[in-house]
Amino acid sequence: MLEHYYVRPGTADRIRSSWIGKAVEEYVAWLRERAYSCRSVLRRVPLLIRFGDFARGRGAAQWEDLPDHVEPFVKTWVSERTPARASAEQRKKVGDCVRNPIRQMLRLVVPGYVGMGRPHQADNPFEDCAPRFFEYLRDERGLREETLHQYRHCLRQFAGYLQRINLRDLRQLSPPLLSAFVAERSPRLARSGLSNTCGVLRVFLRYLHRERVLAKDLSRVVEHPQSFRLSGIPRSISWDDVRRVLEGVDRRSATGRRDYAILLLLVTYGLRAREVAALTLDDIDWRNDRLRVPERKAGHSTAYPLSAVVGEVILDYLKNGRPQTQDRHLFFRGMAPLVPIGHAAISSRAGHYLRKAGISIPRAGSHTLRHTCVQRLVDADFPLKSIGDYVGHRVPASTQIYSKVAIETLRQVALGDGEEAL
């Protein structure tokens, strides 16, 4: 594997002669499998060899001893190679560039090594008193995995709150404590987020009462925040703004071709970022010009006619941008490691191009283009039921919010004297 990067045989021999040479070669193979650039490999290998020599000089005798020498090596490297006038931020950046490849190699060759990554969070933070709660949600309530993820997040916040107030026995829960938790979370969440948190808490409290962990059902004391139906306004943009967003994509690069295809899918079909991320090569029926979107939020799948423009853009990405891989996912990261792109990255890229086009809108992201697709269908006088089916709304109320205002008409009123809209 080393011969792929080093022309001179003696260089590869010197690397293998190091006492961690086998570990380095295994790490190089790992990097190549994930399509890291040759430049990245050539920059990391000398660093790892020096780390091995440093650890051996401090008494390391086997690979399992290496983790104890990571931070001393980083500290020495930073002190020797950064100027005295360097800021703390610059020193931290240099330290991270040294530390990260070492950790990657150690996670590969030292069993059980985690490094200083994020600590593992339990799937069920109340495993001791409600061990079957998530089985109840999955089997009896039929909740999807995405919803269970939200439950885990909310319950971890609740468990952290109970830990901070030093309450270890759930039987000591009381209405004031529950109200204090909701009040603490309220400034950090939007109204919908706070409502979801209260809903999760109510379900959990009812389950605890059913399982006789709590003597009383405390779910009723957790009140949902007052909300008004159809109180919000969709975050849609005009079609001229959509053109500006698309014109801002540099389609000469592989990343630009990918992003252009993603943006077209979002605004043409009103897809969610998670649905775009889940698309595979098998979901495109080129012979019949069909696009299949499986496992939508409502638990169904949808088949669309494949637009000629969208199909041409996707084909351009497949030929000139998508990496060569056995993975069947449609869209991939633009940098190593080359893995399928996630839904958060898709929303982030959409927000990037919206800001690049100079469009100021709250919470710019993939849902902005989804709202734009729906609003355009409303303006074209399509029935709300048809629009809801098109974008995968689970209930009609999700579509009704788009019928309460005429966005383009209001824009005309704001920009002119309003007579044209009458």
Secondary structure, 3 states (H helix, E strand, C coil): CHHHCCCCHHHHHHHHHCCCHHHHHHHHHHHHHCCCCHHHHHHHHHHHHHHHHHHHHCCCCCHHHHHHHHHHHHHHHHHHHCCCCCCHHHHHHHHHHHHHHHHHHHHHHCCCCCCCCCCCCCCCCCCCCCCCHHHHHHHHCCCCHHHHHHHHHHHHHHHHHHHHCCCCCHHHCCHHHHHHHHHHHHHHCCHHHHHHHHHHHHHHHHHHHHCCCCCCCCHHHCCCCCCCCCCCCCCCCCHHHHHHHHHCCCCCCHHHHHHHHHHHHHHHHCCCHHHHHCCEHHHEECCCCEEEECCCCCCCCEEEECCHHHHHHHHHHHHHCCCCCCCCECCECCCCCCCECCHHHHHHHHHHHHHHCCCCCCCCCHHHHHHHHHHHHHHCCCCHHHHHHHHCCCCCHHHHHHHCCCHHHHHHHHHCCCHHHC
